[in-house]
Amino acid sequence: MKTLFKKILVLAVMFGTCTGYANDVIEVTTTSNYLEKGILISVSDASGEVIYSGQVNYNGNLSKLFDFTQLEDGTYLVEITKGFEIKISTIEVKNHLVIFSDADRKIIHKPVVRNKGATVFISKLSLNADKMEVELYFEGELIHSETVIGEKILNRVYKLDKTLQGNYTVAIRSEDKVFIDKFRI
């Protein structure tokens, strides 16, 4: 009889505990729209005009940090730059209601340009583009140009003349963006 009473008591406590947790409300925030302090953000309208560009001052969800409801009705592109990635999302504003479109989300990887002495290393991952253009300038004058077609990964090593010391610029065009990196040897 005692064991039956203990089993009923344990069952009642378990049932009460489960019911208590069932009433708790858990707030879920999507990590895809979570921003950290220092990340760059820009918002442009359908014509491509940048209407806002700046750094995020606080950690939090994109929709809580920026009030998109005050924008005019239309479609906007939101670019979030963090490290070597640019995430591009589309938002649509209708009657002060904001709709985030995950179907149009795109990630662009920024190139990595390093120089060690007179050697320049260039790497870029481009999963969305069919063509990448690389241009190398010395003191503003084009010294090398290359178009890469059909490759998803760009890995190039350029050996420069050690006697030509000065300012160099690398321009990489890919996915409707131009990435510029300057260095000096």
C-alpha beads as a LAMMPS data file, in Angstrom:
LAMMPS data file: protein, C-alpha beads

185 atoms
184 bonds

1 atom types
1 bond types

-500.0 500.0 xlo xhi
-500.0 500.0 ylo yhi
-500.0 500.0 zlo zhi

Masses

1 110.0

Atoms # bond

1 1 1 0.000 0.000 0.000
2 1 1 2.882 2.326 0.804
3 1 1 4.495 1.756 -2.602
4 1 1 1.208 2.508 -4.364
5 1 1 0.857 5.716 -2.363
6 1 1 4.466 6.710 -3.232
7 1 1 3.892 6.035 -6.931
8 1 1 0.743 8.169 -6.942
9 1 1 2.545 10.961 -5.095
10 1 1 5.477 10.888 -7.567
11 1 1 3.032 10.884 -10.494
12 1 1 1.159 13.886 -9.052
13 1 1 4.371 15.861 -8.520
14 1 1 5.561 15.064 -12.078
15 1 1 2.193 16.047 -13.529
16 1 1 2.205 19.320 -11.582
17 1 1 5.744 20.131 -12.687
18 1 1 4.994 19.448 -16.346
19 1 1 1.853 21.582 -16.225
20 1 1 3.747 24.418 -14.603
21 1 1 6.343 24.465 -17.381
22 1 1 3.664 24.213 -20.062
23 1 1 2.352 27.664 -19.093
24 1 1 5.741 29.378 -19.460
25 1 1 6.100 31.631 -22.497
26 1 1 9.460 31.410 -24.222
27 1 1 10.500 34.271 -26.479
28 1 1 12.301 33.021 -29.567
29 1 1 14.468 35.359 -31.610
30 1 1 15.818 34.274 -34.945
31 1 1 19.587 34.342 -35.120
32 1 1 19.523 35.291 -38.794
33 1 1 18.316 38.800 -37.910
34 1 1 20.422 39.142 -34.747
35 1 1 22.981 41.944 -34.925
36 1 1 25.992 42.606 -32.760
37 1 1 27.443 45.980 -31.853
38 1 1 29.876 47.279 -34.490
39 1 1 28.334 45.539 -37.504
40 1 1 27.821 47.775 -40.555
41 1 1 24.317 48.122 -41.979
42 1 1 22.955 49.956 -44.993
43 1 1 19.419 50.289 -46.292
44 1 1 18.696 51.214 -49.912
45 1 1 15.447 51.717 -51.784
46 1 1 14.302 50.085 -55.035
47 1 1 16.222 52.608 -57.157
48 1 1 19.487 51.761 -55.345
49 1 1 19.716 55.017 -53.395
50 1 1 21.192 54.459 -49.928
51 1 1 18.805 55.926 -47.361
52 1 1 20.747 54.806 -44.285
53 1 1 24.284 53.617 -43.658
54 1 1 26.013 53.226 -40.313
55 1 1 27.219 51.017 -37.499
56 1 1 25.003 49.102 -35.089
57 1 1 25.349 50.615 -31.616
58 1 1 23.701 47.831 -29.579
59 1 1 23.249 44.065 -29.708
60 1 1 19.761 42.925 -30.680
61 1 1 17.293 41.855 -33.306
62 1 1 17.225 43.845 -36.555
63 1 1 13.512 44.627 -36.303
64 1 1 13.897 45.919 -32.727
65 1 1 16.998 48.044 -33.393
66 1 1 15.671 49.721 -36.553
67 1 1 12.125 50.982 -37.052
68 1 1 11.355 50.171 -40.676
69 1 1 7.646 50.957 -40.221
70 1 1 8.382 54.668 -40.763
71 1 1 9.613 54.057 -44.317
72 1 1 7.396 54.779 -47.297
73 1 1 5.636 51.814 -48.919
74 1 1 8.026 49.891 -51.158
75 1 1 10.806 47.326 -51.362
76 1 1 14.149 47.899 -49.641
77 1 1 17.481 46.072 -49.539
78 1 1 19.200 45.669 -46.173
79 1 1 22.939 44.911 -46.310
80 1 1 24.603 43.657 -43.146
81 1 1 28.409 43.556 -43.266
82 1 1 30.175 41.421 -40.686
83 1 1 33.794 40.438 -41.171
84 1 1 34.214 38.955 -44.636
85 1 1 30.479 38.436 -45.287
86 1 1 27.774 40.703 -46.628
87 1 1 24.229 39.448 -46.022
88 1 1 21.625 41.031 -48.251
89 1 1 17.941 40.748 -47.334
90 1 1 14.830 42.220 -48.875
91 1 1 12.136 43.895 -46.824
92 1 1 8.812 45.144 -48.036
93 1 1 6.866 47.928 -46.341
94 1 1 3.095 48.200 -46.879
95 1 1 0.893 50.445 -44.739
96 1 1 3.586 50.642 -42.027
97 1 1 3.791 46.823 -41.893
98 1 1 7.248 45.302 -42.503
99 1 1 7.668 41.912 -44.193
100 1 1 11.120 40.269 -44.164
101 1 1 11.653 38.051 -47.212
102 1 1 13.967 35.097 -46.538
103 1 1 13.562 33.808 -50.097
104 1 1 15.636 36.701 -51.483
105 1 1 18.417 36.403 -48.891
106 1 1 21.882 36.393 -50.433
107 1 1 25.383 36.110 -48.967
108 1 1 28.383 37.708 -50.650
109 1 1 31.880 36.844 -49.462
110 1 1 34.382 39.691 -49.462
111 1 1 37.839 39.023 -50.900
112 1 1 40.945 38.589 -48.777
113 1 1 44.008 40.482 -50.030
114 1 1 47.348 40.049 -48.278
115 1 1 50.794 41.163 -49.268
116 1 1 54.067 39.828 -47.983
117 1 1 56.918 41.833 -49.379
118 1 1 56.469 41.965 -53.142
119 1 1 54.033 39.009 -53.243
120 1 1 50.250 39.592 -53.259
121 1 1 47.789 36.851 -52.283
122 1 1 44.140 37.243 -53.356
123 1 1 41.326 34.870 -52.336
124 1 1 37.584 35.191 -52.962
125 1 1 34.654 32.803 -52.682
126 1 1 31.865 33.623 -55.113
127 1 1 29.038 31.093 -55.062
128 1 1 26.544 33.343 -56.883
129 1 1 28.606 34.902 -59.676
130 1 1 29.813 33.566 -63.000
131 1 1 32.470 36.231 -63.496
132 1 1 35.078 37.968 -61.341
133 1 1 37.388 40.748 -62.514
134 1 1 40.726 41.501 -60.855
135 1 1 42.648 44.711 -61.533
136 1 1 45.991 45.652 -60.014
137 1 1 47.166 49.295 -60.029
138 1 1 50.520 50.873 -59.193
139 1 1 50.354 54.584 -58.318
140 1 1 46.946 54.810 -60.058
141 1 1 48.074 53.152 -63.301
142 1 1 46.669 49.745 -64.338
143 1 1 49.475 47.148 -64.423
144 1 1 47.455 43.904 -64.560
145 1 1 43.881 42.926 -65.414
146 1 1 42.291 39.484 -65.343
147 1 1 38.758 38.186 -65.851
148 1 1 37.908 34.862 -64.216
149 1 1 34.871 33.097 -65.688
150 1 1 33.144 29.988 -64.351
151 1 1 35.185 29.585 -61.172
152 1 1 33.577 29.769 -57.740
153 1 1 36.872 30.214 -55.887
154 1 1 39.484 32.782 -56.829
155 1 1 43.010 32.061 -55.565
156 1 1 45.753 34.139 -57.113
157 1 1 49.356 34.924 -56.193
158 1 1 51.049 37.849 -57.949
159 1 1 54.777 38.501 -57.741
160 1 1 55.483 42.234 -58.006
161 1 1 58.723 43.956 -58.940
162 1 1 60.618 44.750 -55.720
163 1 1 62.139 47.843 -57.292
164 1 1 58.703 49.436 -57.862
165 1 1 58.017 50.568 -54.334
166 1 1 54.951 52.684 -53.717
167 1 1 51.156 52.528 -53.470
168 1 1 49.275 49.575 -54.964
169 1 1 45.522 49.080 -55.317
170 1 1 43.602 45.871 -55.981
171 1 1 40.058 46.187 -57.374
172 1 1 37.871 43.086 -57.533
173 1 1 34.474 43.221 -59.269
174 1 1 32.056 40.438 -58.450
175 1 1 28.332 40.054 -57.737
176 1 1 27.545 43.703 -58.588
177 1 1 30.074 44.908 -55.993
178 1 1 33.519 46.470 -56.256
179 1 1 35.986 45.603 -53.513
180 1 1 39.060 47.833 -53.187
181 1 1 42.137 47.067 -51.134
182 1 1 45.196 49.315 -50.913
183 1 1 48.668 48.413 -49.735
184 1 1 52.222 49.675 -49.972
185 1 1 55.539 47.951 -50.646

Bonds

1 1 1 2
2 1 2 3
3 1 3 4
4 1 4 5
5 1 5 6
6 1 6 7
7 1 7 8
8 1 8 9
9 1 9 10
10 1 10 11
11 1 11 12
12 1 12 13
13 1 13 14
14 1 14 15
15 1 15 16
16 1 16 17
17 1 17 18
18 1 18 19
19 1 19 20
20 1 20 21
21 1 21 22
22 1 22 23
23 1 23 24
24 1 24 25
25 1 25 26
26 1 26 27
27 1 27 28
28 1 28 29
29 1 29 30
30 1 30 31
31 1 31 32
32 1 32 33
33 1 33 34
34 1 34 35
35 1 35 36
36 1 36 37
37 1 37 38
38 1 38 39
39 1 39 40
40 1 40 41
41 1 41 42
42 1 42 43
43 1 43 44
44 1 44 45
45 1 45 46
46 1 46 47
47 1 47 48
48 1 48 49
49 1 49 50
50 1 50 51
51 1 51 52
52 1 52 53
53 1 53 54
54 1 54 55
55 1 55 56
56 1 56 57
57 1 57 58
58 1 58 59
59 1 59 60
60 1 60 61
61 1 61 62
62 1 62 63
63 1 63 64
64 1 64 65
65 1 65 66
66 1 66 67
67 1 67 68
68 1 68 69
69 1 69 70
70 1 70 71
71 1 71 72
72 1 72 73
73 1 73 74
74 1 74 75
75 1 75 76
76 1 76 77
77 1 77 78
78 1 78 79
79 1 79 80
80 1 80 81
81 1 81 82
82 1 82 83
83 1 83 84
84 1 84 85
85 1 85 86
86 1 86 87
87 1 87 88
88 1 88 89
89 1 89 90
90 1 90 91
91 1 91 92
92 1 92 93
93 1 93 94
94 1 94 95
95 1 95 96
96 1 96 97
97 1 97 98
98 1 98 99
99 1 99 100
100 1 100 101
101 1 101 102
102 1 102 103
103 1 103 104
104 1 104 105
105 1 105 106
106 1 106 107
107 1 107 108
108 1 108 109
109 1 109 110
110 1 110 111
111 1 111 112
112 1 112 113
113 1 113 114
114 1 114 115
115 1 115 116
116 1 116 117
117 1 117 118
118 1 118 119
119 1 119 120
120 1 120 121
121 1 121 122
122 1 122 123
123 1 123 124
124 1 124 125
125 1 125 126
126 1 126 127
127 1 127 128
128 1 128 129
129 1 129 130
130 1 130 131
131 1 131 132
132 1 132 133
133 1 133 134
134 1 134 135
135 1 135 136
136 1 136 137
137 1 137 138
138 1 138 139
139 1 139 140
140 1 140 141
141 1 141 142
142 1 142 143
143 1 143 144
144 1 144 145
145 1 145 146
146 1 146 147
147 1 147 148
148 1 148 149
149 1 149 150
150 1 150 151
151 1 151 152
152 1 152 153
153 1 153 154
154 1 154 155
155 1 155 156
156 1 156 157
157 1 157 158
158 1 158 159
159 1 159 160
160 1 160 161
161 1 161 162
162 1 162 163
163 1 163 164
164 1 164 165
165 1 165 166
166 1 166 167
167 1 167 168
168 1 168 169
169 1 169 170
170 1 170 171
171 1 171 172
172 1 172 173
173 1 173 174
174 1 174 175
175 1 175 176
176 1 176 177
177 1 177 178
178 1 178 179
179 1 179 180
180 1 180 181
181 1 181 182
182 1 182 183
183 1 183 184
184 1 184 185
